[in-house]
Amino acid sequence: MEDGDGHVRTKKGRFAKRGAVSRTESATASRALKRKLSEAENSAAGPAAVPSFTAASPPAKKPFPLTGRRAVHLSTLAAGLSQCQNSSCDASLHLEDCQGELRYGLGTVLHIPCRSCSMMNKVDGDTRAERTANQRGPQAFVSNRKAALGKLFV
């Protein structure tokens, strides 16, 4: 059904411009055609086309979740990775196990699980500034303070 302004109703009964409805319909038809072709190829190839995995094949490695560049204080990062924060666990942490991060300006806090006890550890990528008695919230990273002071005096 079409009104005078070139709008038509979608399958759900909403009004939309004619071009938007035709693009949606053609995209849906193209997806359905691709699905039918892939199903036909899979059925023609038979079960021999499915790769078999043996116990000797290594597990697929998941991609590293972090991208981009970081400015880190190496001795602080190394100290954080040296031991799990669980008092009964002596295992060291591995950067490749990192599951996420929180970024605070130039500073970063990495979330790394322990391989032996599965405890989630928070490892700082930079040193934290000294806190005065009346400050609230998380401690500021030294790199953020240095960048702010550098901006003031340049």
N, C-alpha and C positions, 0 to 999 in steps of 0.2 A: 504494500500500500504506500502511495506517495502523496505528500502534501504539495502545496504550490511552490515551496522554496527548494525543491530538489532533495528533500529528505525522504528516506525510506525506513521502514521498520526492520530491525534485525530479527534473528530467530527468537530472541528473548522478548520481543515486543517493544524494544526501545527505539526511539527515533535516532537516526544517524545520517550523515551525508552519504550520498550514493557511492562516492569513490571509496570511502572507508569500508562500507559493507562489501563492495566488490573485491577490495584488497584482502579482506579477512576471508572471504569465501574462496578466493584463488589460493591463498596460503594454506587453508585447511585442505583443499583438494590436492595440492602439491604434497603435503605431508602424508595424506592417505595413500597417494600413488607411490611415494618412496617406501612407505611401510609395506605395501603389497609387493613391491619389487624385492625388498630385502627378505621378506618371508619366502618368496618364490625361490630366491637364490639359496637360502638356507635349506629348504626342503629338497631342492635339486642336488645339493652337495651331499646330503645324507649325513649320518653320524660320523663318517670318517673325517669330515672337515673340522670337527671340534677338537682342539688341541688337548692332549692328555698331559697331566701334570703328575710328576712322580714325587716321592718324598725327598729326592736329592735336589730338586730344583729350589733355588733360594726364594724366599718370600718377596713379594713385590715391595719395593721401598716407597713409602709415602713421601711426597714432596715436602721440602722444608717450608714451614708456614710463614716465615718472615722474608720479606723482600726489601730491597733498598739498602741504604748505608746507615751506619750508626757510629757515633763517636763514643768510645768506651774507654774507661780507665782500666787498663789491662790487669793491674795487680788486684783491684777490687773485684773484677769479674773472675779472675783465677781463684781468689779466696772464696768467693761464693760458690764456685763449682767444685771446690776441693772436698766438701763434705755435705751430706744431707742434713737438713735442719732437724730431723727426728733424732732425739737424744740416744735412742737405742740402735741406731743404724750408723754404720761407718762408711757406707758406700759413697763414692764420688759421683757427681752429676755429669751428664754428657750434654753438650750444647746441641747435638743433633736430635735430642729428644724434646726440644723446646716445643711447647704447644701454643704459645701465645705471648703477648707482651702488653704492657701498658706504657705509653710514652708520655713523659712529662717534659715538654719542651725538647731540650737536647738529651735529657736523661731517659733511661729506659729501665723497666723492671721486667725481667724474663720469667715466665712460668714454666718450670722444668720439673717433671715427675721423676722420682727416684726409681731406678730399675729394680731395686731389691724390695723396698717397702711400699712403693707406689704413692708415697706422700708427695703432694704438690708443693714445690719449693719456689719461693720468690727470690730471685737473684738480681741484685742491683748491678747496673752497667757502669755506674759512676759513684763517686763518694758523695755522701750526704753532708750538708753543712751543719755546723753546730747550732743547736736550738737554744734560744733564750727562754727564760721562765714564762713569759707571757705569750709565746707563740702557740697557735693551735694548728691542727691539720698535719699532713705529712711533712717531713723535713724536706727542704729544698735541695736540689742537686747542686753541687759546686759549679758545674759547667754552666748551668742556667744563670747563677749569680755572676759569674765571670763575664758571660756574654752581655748581661744587662749593664754591668759596670763599664765594659768596653764600649757599649753603645752610647753611654752618657758622656764619656770623656774623649770621643773621637770627633 
